[in-house]
Amino acid sequence: MSNEYRIEPAGPAFIVIDYAGEQVGTYPTEDAAKRDIERCQREDAMYETAKQLVDIAIKAHMERFGVDPRVGAVLD
């Protein structure tokens, strides 16, 4: 996941666009838009960390119970 966001002016407001081209929100000032980008980047970092922890937990669980991760089958 890329953490790239951009700000585009929209009349008197500013729009934040995410890495996928989706509109995140509309803000009255450029500073407000920049603050929201910082918030989004923090959330992205938390998501990536949580995803890594879940992946590690699943791998450990599969190893503990003898499940082959390539096929999801129990090897007994």
N, C-alpha and C positions, 0 to 999 in steps of 0.2 A: 504494500500500500504506500502510495506516495503521500507526503504531507504537503503537497503544493496547493496553495490557495491563491486566488487573485481577487483584486478589488476592481470593480468597474463602476464608473459614475453612471447614475441614472437620474437625470434631472438634478434636483436638489439633494438627492440621496445617494447612497453608495451600496452596491450589491456585492456580496461575497460569493464567489463561485469556487466549488471544490475541485479536486483533481479529476473527478469524473464528469465535470461540466454541469453539475447540479447546483442550483441556487441554494445557498445555506441560509441567507437572510438579507434583509434590507435595513440599512442603518442611516440615521440622520447625519452622522459625521464620519469622516474618514478614520478618525481616532477610534470611534466605536466599532467600526468594521475591523480595524487592526486588532483591537482587544478580542473580538470574537474569533478571529483567525488564531490568536494565541490559545484561546480556550479549545478550539477544535484540534489544534496540534497536541495539546496536553491529553485530550480524550483519545486521539489516535495512538499516542504513546502508551496510554493505559490499556487500550484494546490490544495492542501488539504484545505487551507484557502478559496480559491475561491469556491470550491465545497460546503463547509459548508455555505457560504454566499448565494449561489444560492438555496440550499436546504431550508434555512430559508425563503428566499424571496418567493419561491414557496408555502411553507406552509402558510405563511401570506396571500398571494394572494388567496389561496383556502379558507382559513377561512373567508376572507373579502367577498367573493362571494358565500359562503355557499356550497362549493363543498366538498363532503365527500372524504377524501384522500384514503379510502379503495377501493372505486369503481370509483372514478373520475366522480361522477354524482352530479348534482345540486339538493340540498335538499330544495324544496319549498313546 
